[in-house]
Amino acid sequence: MKKTLLFFLFSLITIWGNTQTYYVYVAAESEDEVALISFDGKDAHLEQRIPVGYIPKEIEGPHGIAVDMDGKHWYLSMAHGNPYGYLYKYSTSTNELVGKTTLGLFPATMQQSKITGMIYIVNFNLHGDMVPSTVSVVDPKEMIELKRIETGVMPHGSRISPNGRWHYSLAMMSGELFEIDALRMDLNRTLNLDLKAGFITEEELAKIKEEESKHEGHEGHENMYHSTVKPTWVIPHPSLRKAYVAGNGCDEIFEIDLEKWDISRRFETGKGPYNVEVSPNGKYMVSTYKSEGYTGIWNLETGKELVRIPNTRKVCHGITITPDSKYAFVSVEGIGGEPGTVDIISLERLEKVDFVEIGKQAGGIAFWKMEDK
């Protein structure tokens, strides 16, 4: 009884003691719409629905979203184009379009480097041949694509190291982790996750590469290699030289030692881990299990899953965590004609505290700011 009362009092203090209002942007991919969400520590609100795109009769597929370092603009990758996708730039003060540039095929996730100021966006190439695709480097002031850096087949996840020097992304189908030098705008290292995880031998991989080389440059050739890991997301640790990779195909999360460039720990997860984030204080790892409709919260120090929380709807997608490490915002796509949702999870109480409905197929999600009440 005493413990229950203390927990109740702690919960009240946590709610009443919150002096911040948090704001996030969330893309609704099947609605051509972006939602601005606020959360005051108790209730979530849909502040604005922002129409995006320029072709009225076609769903253009807003996918990845990011807010720049000064909080004055947000950026949106539009997956569908003719034939290429686009990067749109919006003002956070008006939520109106202020710039646009062409990217590669099916552009997805992005992030900005704090030392170069450039935005790095993976071109997922969902509908093309299974050949290596690219990472676009964009100058956000001029809205000009500076370079496309070739990586692997179906690139996904685009995250920058805390110091802004290194860009990390994955290739879903070729099962690779890539490190790009943000200053040189060139590929630095590649790690084959299937090989390091023991799903394939060096001999088997060599034979596959040999077979691929015979068909290189042949139109219509499909890559012979289909990853077992099927990695979908990578997030560097906020203070340690480590990164965490979601193995969507093998139901594991891999901790990568960036000094040794090798797998240092493996976490057995729920089915289909899709997106992974680490809290800014380095204490928690949060992952969506897309195939189950749950979000898992892990203690990174012990490597133990603390709780597995059912999402409001099925097919959970992206995560963003507040700078004070108190809350995780999770986008949930929904199924069919269901509206998308954003679930808010307290990392202190380890439970879902609220949710808000937005447009269909909620996907890309980005933190904007927190303000004093």
Secondary structure, DSSP 8 states (H G I E B T S, - for coil): -HHHHHHHHHHHHHHHT--EEEEEEEEETTTTEEEEEEE-SS-EEEEEEEE--S-TTS---EEEEEE-TTSSEEEEEE---SSS-EEEEEETTT--EEEEEE-SSSEEEEEE-TTT--EEEEE--TTS-SS--EEEEEETTTTEEEEEEE--SSEEEEEE-TTS-EEEEEETTTTEEEEEETTTTEEEEEEEHHHHTTSS-HHHHHHHHHHHHHHTT-TT---S---SS-EEEEEE-SSSSEEEEEETTTTEEEEEETTTTEEEEEEE-SS-EEEEEE-TTS-EEEEEETTTTEEEEEETTTTEEEEEEE-SSSSEEEEEE-TTSSEEEEEE--STT--EEEEEEETTTTEEEEEEEESSSEEEEEEEEEEE-
